[in-house]
């Protein structure tokens, strides 16, 4: 496993990472999630030995990255941010160079290079200078060198950043395949990536861990967890605001007939909404239940403040109170 114990890193007066501790076990795909400048890349560079922490320790399968760097790094495959490589080399020359550095010799070296070239579909660019390749192919070359020596742990820093949707899909599929034999840490600020490939996620901001759980567990922390989305051609019935367990209503600014009914904590609102619609014969075009929104949890935990509220769904708690007051009158 990889064990991170109270990592701390400062650059001048700026604290990049502060008392960071977590463990990653075989079979896990850990999404390291945070806004730009949160400390993700700095942490990955300390895990892989490219930066020394001011305090704290990193152990890779029992090897301290500072006391036994060669043994620790032999267990790691690392794709740095931007997938840097020697631009004047061809992918074939670069992979051969990395294979020799990693200690692969003879037929095994050639066989392993052929395997990763086929797996990453690099055949048609093998003899082009890396500088002439597209972003997608450069990222594939970076992934190829990271998995060349069959490491039991992979550290991938923004592996799909800048790729088109098809390329992102291919990389995510590869990560899921590699997870069968490796533990993987994926740094990203793309929320959909966490749900797509990760079994666990850490949300980090200002160098500290703010949340740790599976994507489903983090979604359950959302105020939209269990929210009922309804599209009512006739508009929202005023007495729906009196439904027990209803905490608020949000309207879709793009589709006036659609809204989200937000439940109070611990309330299963769907059966009540369903029964209300059936009993009153309300016409309904859409009726679904939300799992929760990872983006809302992320924004709340990281202290995101929108520049403008224009175009954002309006929370209608005041409208509910108005309906209730009318009913009392």
N, C-alpha and C positions, 0 to 999 in steps of 0.2 A: 504494500500500500504506500501511499504518499502521505506523510504527516507534516503538517505546518504548525509550528508552535511559537506563538507570540512574535510574529515577524514585525519588524519596525524599520522604516526607511524614511530618511529626511534628505531633502535637497535644499541646503541653505535654511531658510525659515519655513519652507514648504514641507509639510508632513504628507508624504505620498501614501504611506501604509502605516497603520497604527495598530499594534497588538493583534495581528491577524492570526487566528488559529482555526484549522479545520483538517479533516482527514478524508481521503478518497480511497475507496476500496476497489479491488478487482470487480469488473462487471458494471461499474458505475460510469455514466457519462454525465459529468458535472458541468453545468452551464454557469460560467462565471460572468454574471450580468451586472452591468452598471453603466452610467453615463460616461461620456468622454471625460478623462481626467480623474476617474474614480480610483485608480490605483491597480487596475487589472493587469496592464502590461508590465508594470513594475514588479508586481507579485510573480508573474510568470518568469520574468528574467531572474528573479531570486530563486525560484524553484529549480530552474535549469542551470544555475551557477554563473550566469552572465553578469549578475550584480550581486554584491555581498550585502546582506542586511546589516543595519547598525546594531540590531539585537534580534534574538530569536534563532530558531533552527529549522532546517528542512531535512527530512529523512526520506529517501527514495528506496523502498524495499529494504529498510534497515540501515542504509548507508547515508551518513551525514554528508550533505553536498559540499561542505567546506573541508571536512576532515578526510573524506574518501571520494574526491570528485570524479576520478576515473570510473570507479565502481558504480557510483550513482548515475553518471551520465550514460554509461553503457546500457542502463535500463530505460533510458528516455529517448523518445523521438520528439523533435521540436520543430514546429512550423512557426517562425517568428512573424510578427505583423508585417504585411506587405510581401511575404515570401521572397526575401532577398536571396540572390544567387550571383555567381560570377557571370555577368552579362555576355562576356566575349566567348564563354564556353558554350558548346552545344549541350542539350539535355543528356545525351549519351556520355559525353566526356565528364560532365558534372556528376552524374550518378556513379560513374566508374571511380572518380576521385573520392566521393563520399564513401563508397563501398570499401575502398582501400583504407581510408581513415578508420572506418568502423571494424577493420580486421577481417573482412571477407577476402578469401583467397581462392585462386584456381577456379575449377569448374563451378564451385558454389557461388562465387562472385558473379560469373556470367549468368548462371541460372537465376539468381535472385534479381539481377537487373532486368532480365527478360520478363520475370513475373510481374514486377512493379510497373514496367513499361506497358505490358498488356492490361494490367488492372486499371491504370490511369489513362489508357488509350492515348499514349504518347507516340505511337509508331510514326505518324506522318510528320512530326516535328523534330524527330530525334537528331537530325543533322543541321538544324537551323541554330544560329546564335540565340541564346536565351533573350537577349535584349530585343530581338525582333518578334518575340512571341506576344500573343494577346494576354490580357490579365488572366483569363481563364486558364490558359496553358501554363503560364508562369506559376499559378497556384497549384496546378496539378504536378508540376515539377517539384515544387516545394513539398507537397504531400508525399511524393514518391521518395524523396531523400529522407523524409521523417520516418517512413515505415520500412525502409530498405533492410534494416538489420533485425526486423521482427521484434521491436521493443515491447515490453509488457505495459508500458505507460506512454501515452501520447499527450503532448501539450500543444494545443492548436490555438494560436492567437488570431482572432478575426478571420477564420478560414474562408468565409464566403463574402467578405467585404469587397464591394465593387464588382461582383459577378452578376451576370444576367440571371433571370429566373430559372432557365434550364441548367445553367452551370451550378447554381445554388442547389438545385434538386440533386444533381449528380454528386456533389460533395457531401450533402446530407445523407444520401444513400450509402456512400462509402464509409462515413463515420459510423453509421449503424452496423455495417458489416464488420468494421474493425473492432467494435465494442465487444464482439463475441470472444475476442482473445486478448483485449487490452483494456485497462482503465484509461479513461479519456477526460481531460479537462479542456473545455472549449470556452474561450473568452469571446464575448459578443456583446453588442448593444442592440442587437436585432431580436425583439421579443418573440417573433414567430419561430426563431431558431430554437429557442428553449423548448417550446411545445413540440417542435418537429423531431428533435433528436435527443433531448436530455432526459435522464431518469431523475435528476436532482438539480436544483438551482440555488446558487448563492447570489443574493442581491447585495452589491457593495457600492458605497458612496463615501467620498472623503476618506478613503483608506480603511473603512470599517465595514464589517458585515452587519447588514440590517435585517436579513431574513435568510433562512436556510430550510429548504423542504423540497418535496416533489412539485412539479408544475401544478398538479391537481390540488395539493395542499396550499400552495400560494394563491391559486384561483379562489379557493374557499375563503380567503381573507378579504376578498373583494366585496364591496357593498353591493355589487351586482350578482353575487352568488345567490341563486334561487330566484332572481328577478324574473317576472313574467312579461314577455314581450307580446303585445297585442296590437293588431291592426283592425280598427273598427271604422267601417265606412260612415257610420252615422255619428262619429265622434264619441268622446268619453262620457258615459252617463254620469251625471253629477253624484248620484247616490253610491257609485262605485267607490267614492272617496271615504265612505263610511265603513268599508270592508275591514273587519278586525284583522290586525296584523300588518296593515299597509303603512309603511313609513314614508313613502313619497312617490311622486310620479315624475318621470322625465319624458319630454316630448322629443321626437325625432325632428330636427330642423329641416330635413330634406323631404320628409313624408309626413305631413300634418296628421294623417289618420293613425300613425303608429306611435306608440308610447311604451315605456317600460314601467312596470309597477314594482317598486322596490320594497322588499319585505322587511319587517322588523327582525332583529337578530334572533335566529333560531326558529323562525316561523316558516312552515311550508305553505306558501301562498297559492300555489297552483290549484289545488283542489277547491279552494274557496273562490278563485276567479272562475274556474270551470263551472262550478255550480251556479254562481251568480249569472253567468252568460246563459246557461241552460234554462234556469228558472224564469228569466225575464225575456227569453227569446231574442237576445241581442245578436244582430248580424255581425259575424266576425270573419275576417279573411286570413288572419294569422294568429297563432297561439303557440308560443314556444317558451321554454325555460332556459335561462342562461346558466352556464357552469361557473361564471365569474370572469373577470377581465384582468389579465396579467398586467396590461398596460396601466390600468387604474391603480393597482397595488404598487407597481413600480414608481409611478408618479407621486403617489402619496408618501411612500417611504423615503424617496430621494429628495422630497421637498420641491417638486416641480411646481412652478408658478406660471400659468399661461400669460402671454403678453396681452391677450384680449379675450373677453368672454364671447365676442361676436361669433356666431356660427356654432357655438357649443350647446349641447342639449341643456335646456333650462330645467332646473329643479323646481318642482311645483308644490313644495310643502305649504306655501302661503295660499295656493289655490285650494288645497285640501282643507285648510282651516276655514277658508271662506265658505266652502260647501257645507262644512259641519255647522258653522254659525247659522247659515240659511236654514238648515234642517232643524236646528234648535228653535229658531224663530217660528 
